[in-house]
Amino acid sequence: MTNYLLGALICFLAGWSVASAEVLFRQEQRPAPFQGTPGMVFLLALSAVGAALATGGILWIFRSIPSASVLIIVGGAGWAGFAASNWLNVAAAGAVNRLILGLGGLLLLYGLVWKFLPPP
């Protein structure tokens, strides 16, 4: 049961981070850390780190839950995270906060599941 809950949280935070990064990529006037070419490179680097953490978390899900319900968890929780992030705040300044929150949560859960709950 713990694996299902942690898997859903990982996918929720992955969807949350993707939605916030998508808002930042669409904005013409980005907040201070993402303005100009260096800011865009920084945003791309943060998005790549988030993608790597989400991929590692999803690989853990597939290895630790031996059930076909994994696809429902990944798809449903990912969509819920994406939708919740968009419903919460669609401003660019709020998207920075949501991106950092999502990446921090992914980092925490990634370390937790691979360290304390390794797949069999």
C-alpha positions as CSV (number, residue, x, y, z in Angstrom):
1,M,0.0,0.0,0.0
2,T,2.9,2.4,0.7
3,N,4.3,1.8,-2.7
4,Y,1.0,2.8,-4.3
5,L,0.8,6.0,-2.3
6,L,4.4,7.0,-2.9
7,G,4.0,6.2,-6.6
8,A,1.0,8.4,-6.9
9,L,2.8,11.2,-5.1
10,I,5.8,10.9,-7.5
11,C,3.5,11.1,-10.5
12,F,1.4,13.9,-9.0
13,L,4.6,16.0,-8.4
14,A,5.9,15.2,-11.9
15,G,2.6,16.5,-13.4
16,W,2.8,19.5,-11.1
17,S,6.3,20.4,-12.2
18,V,5.5,19.9,-15.9
19,A,2.5,22.3,-15.7
20,S,4.5,25.0,-14.0
21,A,7.5,24.7,-16.4
22,E,5.0,24.9,-19.3
23,V,3.6,28.2,-18.0
24,L,7.1,29.6,-17.7
25,F,8.1,28.5,-21.2
26,R,5.0,30.2,-22.7
27,Q,5.4,33.6,-20.9
28,E,7.0,36.5,-22.8
29,Q,7.9,38.3,-19.6
30,R,9.4,35.7,-17.3
31,P,10.3,36.4,-13.6
32,A,13.8,37.5,-12.8
33,P,15.7,34.2,-12.7
34,F,14.5,33.1,-16.1
35,Q,14.8,36.3,-18.1
36,G,16.9,36.4,-21.3
37,T,19.0,33.7,-22.8
38,P,20.8,32.7,-19.6
39,G,17.5,32.4,-17.8
40,M,16.1,30.2,-20.6
41,V,19.1,27.9,-20.3
42,F,18.6,27.8,-16.5
43,L,14.9,26.9,-17.1
44,L,15.9,24.2,-19.5
45,A,18.4,22.8,-17.0
46,L,15.8,22.8,-14.2
47,S,13.3,21.1,-16.5
48,A,15.9,18.4,-17.4
49,V,16.6,17.7,-13.8
50,G,12.9,17.4,-13.1
51,A,12.5,15.0,-16.1
52,A,15.4,12.9,-14.8
53,L,13.9,12.7,-11.3
54,A,10.5,11.9,-12.6
55,T,11.9,9.2,-14.9
56,G,13.8,7.6,-12.0
57,G,10.7,7.7,-9.9
58,I,8.5,6.2,-12.6
59,L,11.1,3.4,-13.1
60,W,10.9,2.7,-9.4
61,I,7.1,2.5,-9.6
62,F,7.3,0.0,-12.5
63,R,9.8,-2.1,-10.6
64,S,8.2,-2.1,-7.2
65,I,4.5,-2.5,-8.1
66,P,3.8,-5.8,-9.9
67,S,0.4,-4.9,-11.1
68,A,-1.4,-3.6,-14.2
69,S,-2.8,-0.7,-12.0
70,V,0.6,1.0,-12.4
71,L,-0.6,2.6,-15.6
72,I,-3.6,4.0,-13.9
73,I,-1.5,5.4,-11.1
74,V,1.0,7.0,-13.5
75,G,-1.6,8.5,-15.8
76,G,-4.2,9.5,-13.2
77,A,-1.9,11.0,-10.7
78,G,0.2,12.8,-13.4
79,W,-3.0,14.3,-14.9
80,A,-4.2,15.3,-11.4
81,G,-0.9,17.0,-10.6
82,F,-1.0,18.9,-14.0
83,A,-4.6,20.0,-13.5
84,A,-4.0,21.0,-9.8
85,S,-1.0,23.1,-10.7
86,N,-2.9,24.9,-13.4
87,W,-6.0,25.5,-11.3
88,L,-3.9,26.8,-8.4
89,N,-2.3,29.8,-10.1
90,V,-1.5,30.6,-13.7
91,A,0.7,33.7,-13.2
92,A,4.3,33.4,-14.1
93,A,5.5,34.4,-10.6
94,G,3.4,31.6,-9.0
95,A,4.8,29.2,-11.6
96,V,8.3,29.7,-10.3
97,N,7.2,28.8,-6.8
98,R,5.3,25.8,-8.1
99,L,8.3,24.6,-10.1
100,I,10.6,24.8,-7.2
101,L,8.1,23.1,-4.9
102,G,7.5,20.3,-7.4
103,L,11.2,19.7,-8.1
104,G,12.0,19.7,-4.3
105,G,9.2,17.2,-3.7
106,L,10.4,15.0,-6.5
107,L,14.0,15.1,-5.2
108,L,12.8,14.2,-1.7
109,L,10.6,11.3,-2.8
110,Y,13.2,10.0,-5.3
111,G,15.8,9.8,-2.6
112,L,13.3,8.3,-0.1
113,V,12.1,5.5,-2.3
114,W,15.4,4.4,-3.8
115,K,17.2,4.5,-0.4
116,F,14.6,3.0,2.0
117,L,12.2,1.1,-0.3
118,P,14.3,-0.4,-3.1
119,P,12.5,-2.7,-5.6
120,P,13.0,-6.4,-5.1
